[in-house]
């Protein structure tokens, strides 16, 4: 049913009882004092960009109440009056309102409501997780909850009403609060909120959640499972190894993500008959099959390098250290993936960089783990290496219940893939498997973001106090996340080494994949990984009867054409008849490939190429507009706080330093 604000059946909403927590009593999980009406609702607005003044205005809002219907309004006054009437219907209860990408709607809502600091919960500046209005409405962001676009979320949840075509709706068509809306346009608006409510209802029913227990974020699901698993572990096991402030700081310095880099000797060249191998479930693999620091760190201060190597190889200790290196340079001039990152080093002197990686330097300092040290010693020579602030801990496996939970997700993901009727279980398991690492890697010393006088302000609280507070609640150790990525980089490094040997030529890597020319026999490497996964149970059989093992390199696809200009900048074609695929940070993959195709294909992938249709949108925030109203079509539009989404372009390019290096290396090689 569709309603106007005045025709909405308020008595139906009033008759709905207070929601009960399916895991306990009302209000226990989300707030000790807050109770919710047992109904899912979703809110959305549509806006028009006023190109002449670069402001944006709302021309229609829609609010769906699951099981009742959808309310449409055209002005902010309509909305405020409707909310006032709803408030009187709620009495002492709260209404939960989901918004897909609440951060966008919040920028408009703040123009009609003065939010107090304690009414806004932001995870980053301008990234709003939830906010309260009028002491009765709790708005939650379903985008952060699902970590999916609305189109993807409604489809994967199996909602009956899914997002309709944006091309058919035509976002660029000017519309205003007085613009007549066709039935098809209203369908488009309604499906966004109706489909969202359906998706949330399906998910809550599947997981046995209520409005009190449904996680606010996508990682909340795996956090709940991990907490349950860790109840089997002696609390002192975790308690004794929670990081001190100094260990935490060193972990922050040493923490790196995936290794992503392009071989400078092939950058910009179109190569043919390239291959790609992908390491199966790389992060879950190291969580199940490698070892981690599992005791308190012992501070040893400054040690000679040989003593540090004794700690690593003779005493089998996990080591965290700061190092100062003089005269460092690559052992092999043809090595295509230098490991040391400019961003993770300090006090660098007289260095030559390969697109952010260090080829050589007169001096540098950095903070690393024992795993990083092993890679560094294999790739680089140096004149002198001073190792100081050495801390070491006992190596061991992650807690068995946590490993079992990880393997459980992997088995469900593998066994349920493409099984009719099990789509939601498959999706949930896949998402949880990928979220375990993210939960470990969350910074325990995170400054609050407050909304004060219309601005997002990051607090500057004492780091040691924040860590102490975090450690009181912690059930996982931050250093485990640091070691997950270190082990994953090491396993990737093993693949990179194979791509430099026996005639193979390394082209590109990204976290868990290696692209290369020539032939690599992965059998010997994979045999070791299969043995490890068999030992830990990290394997599963798919519906076709094929057994899959974590950590093995699997042939992903061949490429008849491939070209890269650096990290997160490449395109390829699998066969002469297949579509061009463009992978560039900030560029729509599908549209980017189509634009390149129209411009000549892979050969057009050069510095200076401008992506227009694939360039995406940029956001222009108007927190305090210079004007209060705007005259158009004989009407006066109120201008409040808003955000303008406008077309953007992306110019493919490389830095001048990188260009000089490419020219120099090719002349000398």
LOVEXRO-833515 format. One record per residue (C-alpha): x, y negated, z negated. Coordinates in pm, 1 decimal. Each point is the difference from the previous one (the first is absolute). Layout:
<atoms>
ATOM;X;Y;Z;
...
</atoms>
This chain:
<atoms>
ATOM;0.0;0.0;0.0;
ATOM;105.5;-355.3;70.9;
ATOM;-89.3;-289.0;-228.0;
ATOM;38.7;-370.7;-33.8;
ATOM;112.8;-125.1;-343.5;
ATOM;-360.9;-88.9;-82.8;
ATOM;-154.4;330.1;109.8;
ATOM;244.7;229.7;-179.6;
ATOM;-178.5;246.6;-236.3;
ATOM;164.0;-112.1;-323.3;
ATOM;-227.4;230.6;-198.7;
ATOM;167.9;304.0;161.1;
ATOM;341.4;-118.2;-111.7;
ATOM;-130.0;-79.6;-347.7;
ATOM;-143.5;351.1;-30.7;
ATOM;338.3;161.4;66.3;
ATOM;152.0;124.6;-323.1;
ATOM;344.6;-69.6;-136.8;
ATOM;258.3;227.1;159.0;
ATOM;142.8;272.3;-217.3;
ATOM;360.4;106.2;14.5;
ATOM;2.6;357.2;128.2;
ATOM;311.7;58.1;-205.5;
ATOM;-137.4;-156.0;-318.1;
ATOM;-206.0;-289.5;-124.3;
ATOM;-82.2;-321.4;185.2;
ATOM;271.1;-259.5;7.0;
ATOM;281.2;203.5;-151.1;
ATOM;233.9;10.6;299.0;
ATOM;-26.9;-343.8;155.6;
ATOM;-87.5;-217.1;-295.6;
ATOM;-112.5;62.0;-356.2;
ATOM;-264.7;-269.0;24.2;
ATOM;-112.4;13.1;363.6;
ATOM;-285.1;216.2;130.2;
ATOM;-97.8;36.6;365.0;
ATOM;-323.9;40.2;187.2;
ATOM;2.3;345.3;159.7;
ATOM;8.6;-125.6;358.1;
ATOM;271.4;-52.5;259.3;
ATOM;-11.8;-330.7;183.6;
ATOM;219.3;-156.7;267.4;
ATOM;39.7;-359.6;115.7;
ATOM;144.2;-148.6;318.0;
ATOM;4.8;-327.3;189.2;
ATOM;48.8;-94.2;364.2;
ATOM;178.9;-321.3;86.2;
ATOM;60.8;-236.1;289.1;
ATOM;326.3;-178.1;70.3;
ATOM;-36.5;-371.9;65.6;
ATOM;290.4;-32.5;241.5;
ATOM;-14.5;-379.2;15.6;
ATOM;83.4;-38.4;-368.7;
ATOM;145.1;347.4;-78.2;
ATOM;-254.0;73.4;-270.0;
ATOM;-228.6;299.0;-40.1;
ATOM;-363.6;17.8;-112.1;
ATOM;-235.7;280.0;-99.4;
ATOM;-308.3;39.6;220.4;
ATOM;-156.3;317.2;-144.6;
ATOM;41.8;216.2;-307.4;
ATOM;-129.4;350.7;-58.4;
ATOM;-32.7;187.7;-325.6;
ATOM;-104.4;365.0;-3.5;
ATOM;-151.1;172.2;-302.8;
ATOM;29.5;375.8;42.5;
ATOM;-344.2;159.5;8.2;
ATOM;-180.7;-334.5;22.2;
ATOM;111.2;-188.8;309.8;
ATOM;200.9;-289.6;139.5;
ATOM;-47.4;-367.6;-76.3;
ATOM;99.0;-259.1;261.2;
ATOM;63.9;-365.9;-73.6;
ATOM;137.4;-285.7;206.9;
ATOM;130.0;-257.7;-247.6;
ATOM;194.1;-15.4;-325.7;
ATOM;-303.5;-155.5;-166.7;
ATOM;-195.6;311.7;101.0;
ATOM;265.5;216.1;-162.8;
ATOM;20.6;-198.4;-323.4;
ATOM;-377.9;1.4;-41.3;
ATOM;-11.0;374.0;68.1;
ATOM;276.6;70.8;-251.4;
ATOM;-183.7;-206.1;-261.9;
ATOM;-313.8;208.5;51.9;
ATOM;201.2;324.3;-15.4;
ATOM;162.1;-113.6;-325.4;
ATOM;-337.6;-27.7;-167.0;
ATOM;-82.9;350.9;126.9;
ATOM;319.9;152.2;-140.0;
ATOM;-53.9;-121.2;-357.5;
ATOM;316.4;114.7;-183.3;
ATOM;123.4;238.5;271.6;
ATOM;257.1;-74.8;269.2;
ATOM;-33.0;63.6;372.0;
ATOM;297.9;151.6;181.9;
ATOM;45.7;-152.2;345.4;
ATOM;248.7;147.2;246.1;
ATOM;158.9;-218.4;266.0;
ATOM;229.9;139.3;267.4;
ATOM;300.4;-231.6;-22.0;
ATOM;-120.3;-204.5;-293.7;
ATOM;297.3;-234.1;41.0;
ATOM;-166.3;-146.5;311.0;
ATOM;-343.2;-51.8;-155.1;
ATOM;158.2;-132.9;-319.0;
ATOM;150.9;-289.9;194.1;
ATOM;-356.4;-109.8;85.0;
ATOM;-161.1;88.5;-333.3;
ATOM;249.0;-218.6;-186.0;
ATOM;-148.4;-292.4;191.3;
ATOM;-344.7;51.9;-155.9;
ATOM;102.9;128.5;-343.9;
ATOM;267.7;-116.6;-242.2;
ATOM;180.6;317.1;-100.3;
ATOM;162.3;10.6;-341.1;
ATOM;338.4;169.1;-28.7;
ATOM;-139.5;300.5;-187.0;
ATOM;-259.5;56.3;274.3;
ATOM;256.2;77.4;272.6;
ATOM;226.8;304.1;15.3;
ATOM;256.7;-32.2;278.9;
ATOM;273.2;255.7;72.4;
ATOM;193.5;-252.2;209.0;
ATOM;-45.1;-362.2;95.8;
ATOM;-320.3;-15.4;207.8;
ATOM;-53.8;376.0;-36.9;
ATOM;-305.7;27.0;-223.6;
ATOM;-88.6;341.1;-141.5;
ATOM;-311.1;-115.1;-184.1;
ATOM;-172.5;-311.6;-128.4;
ATOM;-300.8;-87.7;-215.9;
ATOM;-272.2;-256.9;61.6;
ATOM;-264.1;-143.0;-233.7;
ATOM;68.5;262.7;-267.0;
ATOM;-214.1;246.3;197.3;
ATOM;173.3;93.6;325.1;
ATOM;318.6;205.4;27.6;
ATOM;138.7;-18.9;353.6;
ATOM;246.0;277.6;90.2;
ATOM;218.8;38.4;307.1;
ATOM;-83.5;319.6;187.4;
ATOM;292.2;-52.3;237.8;
ATOM;250.7;29.0;-285.4;
ATOM;-207.1;287.3;-139.4;
ATOM;8.9;198.1;325.8;
ATOM;318.7;-130.5;163.0;
ATOM;-185.1;30.5;331.1;
ATOM;-169.6;-233.3;242.0;
ATOM;-378.6;-5.6;-28.9;
ATOM;-31.1;182.5;331.0;
ATOM;239.5;274.0;-113.6;
ATOM;-150.9;27.5;-348.7;
ATOM;-361.0;41.4;115.0;
ATOM;101.3;253.4;265.3;
ATOM;219.4;210.2;-227.7;
ATOM;-261.2;1.5;-275.7;
ATOM;-262.7;109.5;251.0;
ATOM;-231.3;-298.4;-51.8;
ATOM;-315.1;3.4;213.5;
ATOM;30.6;-368.9;85.2;
ATOM;348.7;-81.2;125.1;
ATOM;157.4;-323.6;112.2;
ATOM;-128.7;-108.9;341.1;
ATOM;214.9;-129.9;284.0;
ATOM;162.8;-335.2;-69.7;
ATOM;43.5;-53.1;373.6;
ATOM;-374.2;27.2;50.8;
ATOM;-63.9;-235.4;-292.3;
ATOM;252.3;-255.3;134.8;
ATOM;165.9;-168.5;-296.9;
ATOM;93.7;-299.1;215.6;
ATOM;-360.4;-98.0;67.4;
ATOM;-79.4;-319.4;-196.9;
ATOM;-275.5;64.1;-251.8;
ATOM;-139.6;-223.4;-274.7;
ATOM;-257.1;37.7;-279.9;
ATOM;-273.6;-110.0;243.5;
ATOM;113.2;220.8;291.0;
ATOM;-264.7;266.2;79.2;
ATOM;128.8;353.7;-53.9;
ATOM;-109.6;286.4;223.5;
ATOM;-101.9;336.8;-141.6;
ATOM;322.8;150.4;132.2;
ATOM;205.1;-269.9;-172.0;
ATOM;-185.8;63.5;-324.7;
ATOM;68.4;372.2;42.8;
ATOM;369.1;-79.7;21.3;
ATOM;-12.2;-209.1;-318.0;
ATOM;-210.9;252.5;-189.2;
ATOM;209.5;302.8;90.2;
ATOM;303.1;-156.1;-165.5;
ATOM;-166.9;-2.0;-342.1;
ATOM;-237.7;294.9;41.8;
ATOM;279.6;224.6;127.7;
ATOM;229.3;-111.7;-281.3;
ATOM;-259.3;91.5;-263.0;
ATOM;-54.8;338.5;165.6;
ATOM;374.7;68.3;6.6;
ATOM;38.6;-92.3;-366.5;
ATOM;-297.9;214.9;-98.2;
ATOM;139.3;300.6;190.5;
ATOM;340.5;-44.5;-162.3;
ATOM;-138.0;-46.0;-351.2;
ATOM;-221.9;307.2;34.9;
ATOM;290.6;205.8;132.2;
ATOM;228.4;-98.5;-289.8;
ATOM;-261.0;-1.8;-276.4;
ATOM;61.6;-369.9;-64.1;
ATOM;-223.3;-274.9;-132.0;
ATOM;37.7;-376.8;25.6;
ATOM;202.1;24.1;-321.5;
ATOM;247.2;261.0;116.6;
ATOM;50.9;-57.9;372.5;
ATOM;358.7;-125.2;42.1;
ATOM;53.0;-359.3;104.6;
ATOM;298.2;94.4;218.8;
ATOM;79.4;288.0;233.4;
ATOM;284.8;113.5;-226.4;
ATOM;-242.4;15.9;-291.7;
ATOM;-117.8;345.0;110.3;
ATOM;341.8;159.6;-10.6;
ATOM;82.1;-191.5;-319.2;
ATOM;-297.1;168.3;-163.9;
ATOM;112.1;343.6;118.7;
ATOM;361.3;-62.9;-100.4;
ATOM;-101.1;-111.2;-349.0;
ATOM;-199.7;317.9;-37.3;
ATOM;296.3;210.1;119.9;
ATOM;242.2;-175.1;-233.2;
ATOM;-213.5;88.7;-301.3;
ATOM;162.6;342.5;24.0;
ATOM;342.9;-158.3;-44.4;
ATOM;147.1;-80.9;-339.9;
ATOM;-37.3;-374.7;-46.2;
ATOM;355.2;-23.8;-127.5;
ATOM;131.2;127.2;334.4;
ATOM;-112.7;-323.2;164.5;
ATOM;36.5;-220.8;-304.6;
ATOM;371.1;72.8;-43.1;
ATOM;89.0;-95.8;356.3;
ATOM;-205.9;-315.5;51.2;
ATOM;246.8;-260.9;128.2;
ATOM;160.0;-265.4;-214.9;
ATOM;-1.6;-351.6;138.4;
ATOM;353.7;43.0;138.8;
ATOM;-76.8;336.6;163.9;
ATOM;-317.4;-153.9;142.0;
ATOM;194.5;-292.1;146.5;
ATOM;254.3;230.8;158.3;
ATOM;-278.9;214.7;144.2;
ATOM;-154.2;-311.8;152.1;
ATOM;335.3;-90.3;153.1;
ATOM;54.9;353.0;132.5;
ATOM;-355.2;56.5;123.3;
ATOM;-31.3;25.9;378.8;
ATOM;-275.6;120.7;224.8;
ATOM;32.4;212.9;310.4;
ATOM;298.3;-25.0;233.5;
ATOM;-112.5;-168.1;323.2;
ATOM;258.6;-94.8;262.3;
ATOM;80.0;1.6;372.6;
ATOM;331.0;105.9;151.7;
ATOM;172.0;-321.1;115.1;
ATOM;158.1;182.3;294.2;
ATOM;-344.7;68.3;151.1;
ATOM;-196.6;-307.0;-111.7;
ATOM;-175.0;-160.1;296.3;
ATOM;71.8;288.6;237.4;
ATOM;-273.8;213.6;148.6;
ATOM;100.5;360.9;-61.8;
ATOM;-160.2;308.2;149.0;
ATOM;-81.4;346.7;-129.2;
ATOM;26.4;-94.0;-365.6;
ATOM;-128.1;214.4;-287.0;
ATOM;-148.4;-63.7;-342.1;
ATOM;8.4;221.4;-309.7;
ATOM;-208.9;-71.5;-308.0;
ATOM;77.8;129.7;-351.3;
ATOM;-311.5;161.2;-142.0;
ATOM;-138.8;-168.0;-313.4;
ATOM;334.7;-159.4;-78.8;
ATOM;-84.6;-169.9;-330.1;
ATOM;-208.8;288.8;-139.3;
ATOM;280.4;236.9;103.8;
ATOM;265.2;-171.6;-211.2;
ATOM;-244.1;-27.8;-289.4;
ATOM;-46.8;377.1;5.7;
ATOM;344.6;118.6;107.0;
ATOM;263.9;-244.2;-123.6;
ATOM;118.9;-103.1;-343.5;
ATOM;-52.0;-321.7;-193.7;
ATOM;137.0;-168.6;-311.7;
ATOM;-188.7;166.8;-286.1;
ATOM;167.5;-138.6;-310.3;
ATOM;91.3;-335.9;-142.5;
ATOM;282.1;-175.4;186.3;
ATOM;333.0;-11.9;-182.0;
ATOM;198.3;-318.5;58.9;
ATOM;364.1;72.3;87.5;
ATOM;111.0;-345.6;114.9;
ATOM;281.9;-26.1;254.5;
ATOM;153.2;321.6;130.7;
ATOM;251.4;91.9;270.0;
ATOM;-162.8;133.6;316.4;
ATOM;142.7;348.7;-54.1;
ATOM;-158.9;14.7;-346.4;
ATOM;-335.1;-99.3;150.8;
ATOM;37.0;278.1;257.0;
ATOM;70.4;240.9;-286.1;
ATOM;-326.1;-109.0;-163.4;
ATOM;-185.4;68.8;324.2;
ATOM;157.1;319.3;127.4;
ATOM;142.8;170.0;-308.9;
ATOM;-245.4;-104.8;-269.5;
ATOM;-299.0;-24.9;237.7;
ATOM;-118.4;-333.3;-137.3;
ATOM;-239.5;-253.4;152.3;
ATOM;200.0;-323.2;17.4;
ATOM;-103.2;-362.5;29.1;
ATOM;285.3;-242.4;62.9;
ATOM;111.5;-339.7;122.1;
ATOM;293.8;-1.7;240.1;
ATOM;234.7;-261.9;144.4;
ATOM;169.3;102.9;325.3;
ATOM;284.8;-169.3;187.3;
ATOM;90.5;56.1;363.9;
ATOM;-297.9;219.5;82.8;
ATOM;-48.8;120.0;361.2;
ATOM;-171.9;282.0;186.7;
ATOM;198.5;321.3;38.3;
ATOM;-138.2;53.7;351.9;
ATOM;-33.8;-290.3;238.7;
ATOM;-273.0;187.0;189.4;
ATOM;-213.2;52.7;-312.8;
ATOM;-341.8;-134.5;96.7;
ATOM;-166.6;-35.9;-340.7;
ATOM;216.5;-183.0;-259.3;
ATOM;-142.2;67.8;-345.6;
ATOM;80.9;-310.5;-204.7;
ATOM;-270.8;-263.3;20.0;
ATOM;77.8;-369.5;-10.5;
ATOM;-309.1;-61.9;-212.1;
ATOM;114.4;243.4;-270.3;
ATOM;357.0;-133.5;-25.9;
ATOM;134.2;-304.6;-183.9;
ATOM;296.4;-234.3;29.8;
ATOM;71.4;112.8;356.5;
ATOM;316.1;-144.6;156.1;
ATOM;117.4;-2.3;364.8;
ATOM;-247.7;259.3;118.8;
ATOM;-117.1;120.9;339.7;
ATOM;-366.7;98.7;3.4;
ATOM;-192.9;238.0;220.7;
ATOM;-354.2;-137.4;-16.1;
ATOM;8.4;-18.8;-379.6;
ATOM;239.8;290.8;-55.1;
ATOM;365.9;-35.7;-93.1;
ATOM;260.0;117.1;249.8;
ATOM;291.6;-143.5;-195.6;
ATOM;64.6;-254.9;-275.9;
ATOM;295.9;-140.1;-188.1;
ATOM;-194.9;31.1;-325.5;
ATOM;-346.5;82.9;-128.5;
ATOM;-182.0;115.9;-311.4;
ATOM;-307.0;217.6;-23.4;
ATOM;-191.8;230.6;-235.4;
ATOM;-48.5;362.6;100.9;
ATOM;-85.1;351.2;-115.8;
ATOM;225.8;304.2;29.2;
ATOM;-197.1;98.5;311.6;
ATOM;75.5;-334.4;164.9;
ATOM;365.6;37.8;-94.3;
ATOM;21.2;333.2;180.5;
ATOM;-136.8;-157.0;320.0;
ATOM;225.3;-304.7;-37.5;
ATOM;317.6;210.6;-41.3;
ATOM;-89.5;207.6;305.9;
ATOM;-54.0;-304.8;222.6;
ATOM;254.7;-258.6;-120.9;
ATOM;367.8;-43.7;-77.5;
ATOM;118.9;-275.3;-235.8;
ATOM;311.6;-143.3;-160.8;
ATOM;-124.5;-9.1;-357.3;
ATOM;-314.7;94.1;-191.0;
ATOM;-69.6;-116.6;-354.7;
ATOM;-285.4;181.6;-176.2;
ATOM;-153.4;-165.3;-305.0;
ATOM;-316.7;1.9;-211.9;
ATOM;-13.2;376.1;50.7;
ATOM;-300.4;171.6;-158.9;
ATOM;-72.3;369.7;34.4;
ATOM;-275.9;243.3;-90.8;
ATOM;-66.8;371.3;17.6;
ATOM;-129.9;134.4;331.6;
ATOM;-306.9;224.2;4.5;
ATOM;-330.8;64.9;170.0;
ATOM;-303.5;-221.0;-33.4;
ATOM;-260.8;138.4;-242.4;
ATOM;-152.2;322.6;133.3;
ATOM;-364.5;-121.0;-32.1;
ATOM;83.8;-305.1;215.2;
ATOM;164.8;220.4;262.8;
ATOM;-301.8;233.1;-4.0;
ATOM;-231.6;-296.9;58.3;
ATOM;212.0;-111.0;297.3;
ATOM;0.8;348.7;149.9;
ATOM;-374.5;23.9;-58.7;
ATOM;-58.4;-310.1;212.5;
ATOM;232.1;135.2;270.5;
ATOM;-176.2;335.8;12.0;
ATOM;-343.6;-161.5;19.8;
ATOM;115.5;-239.6;272.6;
ATOM;148.0;286.2;203.1;
ATOM;-270.0;259.6;-55.9;
ATOM;-294.9;-233.4;57.9;
ATOM;124.0;-181.2;310.9;
ATOM;-268.1;7.7;273.0;
ATOM;-221.6;228.9;-209.2;
ATOM;-366.9;-96.3;57.6;
ATOM;-168.1;-124.8;-314.6;
ATOM;328.0;-54.4;-183.1;
ATOM;92.2;-335.1;154.5;
ATOM;-35.9;-197.0;-322.1;
ATOM;200.5;249.0;-206.7;
ATOM;272.3;-9.0;265.6;
ATOM;8.3;-380.2;4.8;
ATOM;11.2;-25.4;-378.8;
ATOM;283.2;251.1;-28.2;
ATOM;201.2;-170.7;274.2;
ATOM;-38.7;-341.3;-161.7;
ATOM;93.1;131.3;-344.7;
ATOM;307.1;178.4;135.2;
ATOM;124.0;-327.3;146.4;
ATOM;-83.4;-197.2;-315.1;
ATOM;200.9;192.5;-259.4;
ATOM;324.3;-171.1;93.9;
ATOM;-165.9;-343.4;-1.4;
ATOM;-118.3;59.9;-354.3;
ATOM;354.4;82.6;-112.7;
ATOM;146.0;-302.2;176.5;
ATOM;-232.3;-261.6;-150.0;
ATOM;200.6;-271.5;-171.2;
ATOM;-60.9;29.9;-377.3;
ATOM;100.0;-364.4;-45.4;
ATOM;-261.1;-172.0;209.4;
ATOM;-85.7;-361.9;-67.0;
ATOM;-369.9;-83.3;-16.2;
ATOM;-149.3;-216.9;273.0;
ATOM;-237.2;-256.7;-149.6;
ATOM;-251.4;-219.4;179.4;
ATOM;44.2;-338.7;-164.8;
ATOM;-165.6;-320.6;119.2;
ATOM;-49.9;140.0;347.7;
ATOM;350.3;141.6;45.3;
ATOM;151.4;345.9;-34.3;
ATOM;283.9;-26.0;-250.1;
ATOM;246.0;276.2;-84.8;
ATOM;76.3;23.3;-368.6;
ATOM;357.3;-11.0;-126.3;
ATOM;-17.8;227.0;-303.6;
ATOM;300.8;160.2;-160.7;
ATOM;100.3;311.5;195.5;
ATOM;109.4;193.1;-307.0;
ATOM;-333.8;-57.1;-171.3;
ATOM;-191.0;104.3;312.0;
ATOM;207.9;317.5;29.0;
ATOM;-61.0;84.3;-365.3;
ATOM;-375.3;-38.5;51.7;
ATOM;11.8;210.5;315.9;
ATOM;198.1;273.7;-173.9;
ATOM;-273.2;32.6;-262.7;
ATOM;-243.2;110.6;271.3;
ATOM;240.1;176.1;236.6;
ATOM;-41.0;367.2;88.4;
ATOM;253.5;-6.7;287.2;
ATOM;351.0;-146.6;19.3;
ATOM;88.8;-279.8;239.5;
ATOM;342.3;149.8;77.3;
ATOM;-174.4;302.5;153.3;
ATOM;-137.2;-224.4;273.9;
ATOM;347.7;-143.0;56.5;
ATOM;140.0;350.9;44.8;
ATOM;-285.6;110.9;230.6;
ATOM;100.2;-249.9;266.7;
ATOM;370.7;68.0;-54.5;
ATOM;-49.8;374.1;56.0;
ATOM;-222.0;-67.7;303.5;
ATOM;271.3;-221.8;151.0;
ATOM;254.7;275.6;-62.4;
ATOM;-217.3;260.3;173.6;
ATOM;-47.6;-242.0;289.2;
ATOM;377.4;-56.3;4.5;
ATOM;45.1;372.5;53.1;
ATOM;-212.7;-30.8;313.5;
ATOM;187.9;-311.3;112.9;
ATOM;328.3;191.2;-32.8;
ATOM;-131.6;278.2;221.6;
ATOM;-98.1;-267.3;252.9;
ATOM;365.2;-111.6;15.5;
ATOM;148.8;345.7;59.8;
ATOM;42.4;255.8;279.1;
ATOM;-99.9;-229.6;283.0;
ATOM;-314.4;-138.1;-165.2;
ATOM;-32.4;-376.8;-12.1;
ATOM;-185.8;-185.6;-273.3;
ATOM;-248.4;-263.9;121.5;
ATOM;-225.4;-104.2;-287.3;
ATOM;-124.8;105.3;-343.9;
ATOM;-291.3;-100.5;-219.1;
ATOM;-38.3;142.4;-353.3;
ATOM;-72.2;361.0;99.6;
ATOM;61.3;19.0;375.2;
ATOM;301.5;7.6;230.2;
ATOM;-5.2;-85.3;370.3;
ATOM;289.6;121.5;210.2;
ATOM;138.0;107.1;337.6;
ATOM;133.3;344.8;74.8;
ATOM;-64.3;318.5;-194.5;
ATOM;-6.8;68.8;-374.5;
ATOM;-36.7;348.3;-143.7;
ATOM;-204.6;-60.5;-315.7;
ATOM;-16.6;368.0;-97.7;
ATOM;288.8;8.6;-248.3;
ATOM;-116.4;-318.9;-172.9;
ATOM;-361.5;115.3;-8.3;
ATOM;93.6;340.5;-139.2;
ATOM;138.5;-169.2;-312.0;
ATOM;-306.8;-218.5;-40.4;
ATOM;-233.0;299.5;49.1;
ATOM;190.3;194.3;-265.6;
ATOM;-36.4;-291.0;-243.1;
ATOM;-371.7;-39.5;74.1;
ATOM;-61.3;374.4;-35.0;
ATOM;169.1;-11.7;-338.7;
ATOM;-211.7;-291.9;-123.6;
ATOM;-322.4;103.8;172.7;
ATOM;0.1;-309.2;222.4;
ATOM;-157.4;164.8;302.6;
ATOM;-346.9;69.9;133.9;
ATOM;-176.0;181.9;284.5;
ATOM;-229.2;-184.4;240.1;
ATOM;-332.1;137.2;134.3;
ATOM;182.5;138.2;306.8;
ATOM;221.6;215.1;-219.8;
ATOM;319.3;-202.3;38.9;
ATOM;202.5;-61.3;-316.2;
ATOM;138.5;-350.1;-54.6;
ATOM;287.0;-90.0;-232.5;
ATOM;81.0;-333.4;-156.9;
ATOM;325.6;-161.0;106.7;
ATOM;64.2;165.7;336.9;
ATOM;66.5;-197.9;316.0;
ATOM;-281.1;58.4;249.2;
ATOM;21.7;-97.2;365.8;
ATOM;-241.0;-290.9;23.3;
ATOM;-8.7;-88.0;368.9;
ATOM;225.7;-57.6;298.2;
ATOM;23.0;-334.3;173.1;
ATOM;68.4;-47.3;367.7;
ATOM;75.7;-367.7;-76.5;
ATOM;109.2;-166.8;-323.4;
ATOM;136.3;-344.5;-85.3;
ATOM;66.0;-178.3;-330.4;
ATOM;112.3;-346.2;-106.2;
ATOM;48.1;79.1;-367.8;
ATOM;-186.0;119.3;-307.5;
ATOM;-376.5;24.5;54.1;
ATOM;42.1;-112.7;362.6;
ATOM;-30.1;273.3;258.9;
ATOM;-221.4;138.4;273.2;
ATOM;-15.7;327.3;186.9;
ATOM;-192.0;212.3;245.0;
ATOM;-27.7;373.5;-59.3;
ATOM;-60.1;104.1;361.3;
ATOM;-5.9;-194.8;328.8;
ATOM;-382.2;13.8;-7.5;
ATOM;-52.9;-86.9;-367.7;
ATOM;-74.5;-339.4;-149.9;
ATOM;272.3;-227.1;-128.9;
ATOM;24.0;-10.3;-379.7;
ATOM;139.8;-312.8;-166.4;
ATOM;103.8;5.7;-365.4;
ATOM;81.0;-351.9;-115.9;
ATOM;-65.2;-145.5;-344.3;
ATOM;-271.8;-264.0;43.3;
ATOM;-123.6;123.0;340.3;
ATOM;-312.8;206.3;65.0;
ATOM;129.5;336.5;120.7;
ATOM;-272.5;66.9;259.1;
ATOM;-21.1;-353.4;137.9;
ATOM;377.3;-38.1;-9.4;
ATOM;45.0;301.9;223.4;
ATOM;-263.6;-130.1;239.3;
ATOM;164.9;-344.4;22.5;
ATOM;339.1;151.9;71.5;
ATOM;-155.7;229.5;258.5;
ATOM;-155.5;-294.7;181.0;
ATOM;335.0;-181.1;-2.0;
ATOM;195.8;283.1;156.8;
ATOM;20.5;275.8;-261.1;
ATOM;304.9;92.3;-206.8;
ATOM;219.8;-230.8;207.1;
ATOM;-196.5;-299.4;-137.1;
ATOM;102.3;82.4;-357.3;
ATOM;265.1;-270.1;-22.2;
ATOM;89.0;-288.4;-226.4;
ATOM;-229.0;-291.8;77.7;
ATOM;-307.2;203.5;93.7;
ATOM;-310.6;-160.7;-152.8;
ATOM;-285.3;216.3;-126.6;
ATOM;-321.4;-200.3;16.4;
ATOM;-302.8;229.7;-27.5;
ATOM;197.5;232.9;-229.0;
ATOM;141.4;-278.6;-216.3;
ATOM;-282.6;33.3;-249.0;
ATOM;-143.0;-273.8;-220.2;
ATOM;159.9;-247.1;-235.6;
ATOM;-172.7;-143.3;-305.4;
ATOM;-6.7;-373.1;-69.3;
ATOM;-115.3;-71.8;-355.5;
ATOM;-193.8;-319.6;-61.4;
ATOM;-12.0;-13.7;-379.0;
ATOM;-93.7;-366.6;-22.3;
ATOM;-138.5;-121.1;335.2;
ATOM;44.3;-367.7;81.8;
ATOM;-362.8;-27.8;105.4;
ATOM;-320.3;99.1;-179.7;
ATOM;-227.4;38.2;303.6;
ATOM;1.7;19.9;378.6;
ATOM;-261.3;-107.9;253.3;
ATOM;-78.3;244.1;281.6;
ATOM;-305.0;74.3;215.6;
ATOM;-196.3;-261.7;-191.8;
ATOM;59.7;170.4;-333.5;
ATOM;227.3;-67.7;-295.0;
ATOM;219.8;287.5;-109.4;
ATOM;145.4;-5.4;-353.1;
ATOM;374.0;71.6;2.7;
ATOM;128.6;179.7;-308.2;
ATOM;306.8;209.6;-76.1;
ATOM;50.8;238.8;291.8;
ATOM;246.3;198.4;205.4;
ATOM;36.4;-20.9;377.5;
ATOM;93.9;313.1;191.9;
ATOM;151.0;-94.0;333.0;
ATOM;173.4;178.4;282.5;
ATOM;372.7;38.5;-36.3;
ATOM;280.8;101.2;232.2;
ATOM;307.3;210.1;-63.8;
ATOM;324.6;-61.0;184.2;
ATOM;227.4;299.7;28.6;
ATOM;353.1;-98.5;-88.2;
ATOM;327.6;65.3;-174.9;
ATOM;226.6;-230.2;-197.9;
ATOM;293.6;-176.4;159.9;
ATOM;240.7;192.9;-228.0;
ATOM;-146.0;330.5;111.4;
ATOM;18.8;-100.9;365.5;
ATOM;367.0;-94.3;-36.3;
ATOM;72.2;332.6;-170.2;
ATOM;-171.6;197.7;276.3;
ATOM;200.2;-178.8;269.4;
ATOM;327.5;38.2;-188.1;
ATOM;-47.8;367.1;-87.4;
ATOM;-81.0;95.1;358.4;
ATOM;301.9;-182.7;132.1;
ATOM;228.3;179.9;-245.3;
ATOM;-157.7;345.9;3.8;
</atoms>
